[in-house]
Amino acid sequence: MSINQIQDEIIDEFSQFDDWMDRYALLIDLGNSLPPFPEQDRTEQNLIDGCQSKVWFTAAMNDGLITYRGDSDALLVKGIVALLVRVLSGHTPAEILAADLYFIDRINLREHLSPTRSNGLVAMLRQMRLYAMAFQAKQS
């Protein structure tokens, strides 16, 4: 499934709810569905700078595709991590770097986050793109 198909799927899921309390509940459910994050990966190196809460990300590349793993100590942020992992995992570095992540605005996520959480979202995306750039550089 392409990045855009996954984004469209997320937009459909969120459009089923008019109330943001229901959307927050969906985000929390998504976060709770993340696989357990290994304790040994909760390091300073994997911690995302710029986030109000603690957020960790790791990435691995197998057969040319990047798999992200992430976690947060805040329920809502963990849901955002789950969305980003869902959209970007399983794609090539080039696909990730070229992706227009329009789902964030289409589900009105950014406008329903506090300024510090919004900055954290930008920091998470930046880190995921940095991983993709690093893997792409290794390929060439």
Secondary structure, DSSP 8 states (H G I E B T S, - for coil): --HHHHHHHHHHHHHT--SHHHHHHHHHHHHHTS----GGG-STTTB-TT-SS-EEEEEEEETTEEEEEEEESSHHHHHHHHHHHHHHTTB-HHHHHH---THHHHTTTGGGS-HHHHHHHHHHHHHHHHHHHHHHHHH-
